[in-house]
């Protein structure tokens, strides 16, 4: 008997295992099969480390996501910075256009207030040296401009043309020492000759010592000399000098125009 | 007994890693099967008296988490364990080429057995083309995983890893 069992041990064991397996399958396929209780227990026990590992993985994924998001944010930030810079440039350009518009509008108003024959010109260059005070405008002989013509803005007197080419003209500013304009103190009608003095300040020469001049008085063109129309704003008296002896008093004037910001001017053709 | 408990715990850890980490990390329909790679090592490196119960346990672990019936997995793992045994005496399982090819081949065999078992016991395993395409990709993953895991498991066995061809 035992020798028979020993002889067919392997096929017998194989057959037994097959039966066991099939039985397990049968139990397994049924609701609440053989594996049910140990499986539940196993899953319950395993759920703790699974939750811990999954939590770690989620954190790693979160960090990865966060890093990816940061990368995207950095890129977005760069793009937005570029856009902001472009918009700022555009804004600056628009502001420039607005300012130009305002300037042109004031020049137009000036033209309407004073029925002078004028031509609009743009300042295209400034004097490269510090000694002389001139500007170059983009209108010349072709535009009927000539030497000696007055150049003004809505703010006041700029100067006069001293050199003309076919397409450009050089304008001597009133702040230049070589410039001379016949002027009046608006309030007292005292007369004098305005010339450049130092930097952006002018002086009035030949102003009688007894003339009534005070600091803050407006200075306007007298219309004498035939270059500048009468009554154009020139500036305001900044300081009066009555020291020393003589028949004249000194008066220093701040021009009404900021020559550093000149962009458009009107050339008086008549 | 100590080795058995150690590998049973390793199998448990492998199924936890497989269920909790590999799925979320590998955003692909095909993933490496770490418990199966461990089974391959067990079948190659351990004697049958320890390896066979471990194959049953590993199969059971996978079966519980697979959503399929556990017995099918137990049988597949046991069958794979039995099929690997004849190769251990003929090839050096420590060689690189063997390690590279063996997990790949046995992944295909495992898929064939699952497909067969599924058909016999009317368990849906999906279209054959999809199943075997997945098996090829999974086999490549498993071979790669074997390269990473086997040297460590060798050290656990108490002998240095030798990767000579």
HADDOCK unambig.tbl for C-alpha pairs under 7 A between the chains (distance, minus, plus):
assign (segid A and resid 24 and name CA) (segid B and resid 71 and name CA) 6.54 0.50 0.50
assign (segid A and resid 25 and name CA) (segid B and resid 71 and name CA) 5.87 0.50 0.50
assign (segid A and resid 28 and name CA) (segid B and resid 69 and name CA) 6.35 0.50 0.50
assign (segid A and resid 28 and name CA) (segid B and resid 71 and name CA) 6.97 0.50 0.50
assign (segid A and resid 39 and name CA) (segid B and resid 64 and name CA) 6.10 0.50 0.50
assign (segid A and resid 50 and name CA) (segid B and resid 16 and name CA) 5.51 0.50 0.50
assign (segid A and resid 50 and name CA) (segid B and resid 20 and name CA) 5.49 0.50 0.50
assign (segid A and resid 53 and name CA) (segid B and resid 20 and name CA) 6.02 0.50 0.50
assign (segid A and resid 53 and name CA) (segid B and resid 21 and name CA) 6.64 0.50 0.50
assign (segid A and resid 54 and name CA) (segid B and resid 20 and name CA) 4.96 0.50 0.50
assign (segid A and resid 54 and name CA) (segid B and resid 21 and name CA) 6.15 0.50 0.50
assign (segid A and resid 57 and name CA) (segid B and resid 21 and name CA) 6.13 0.50 0.50
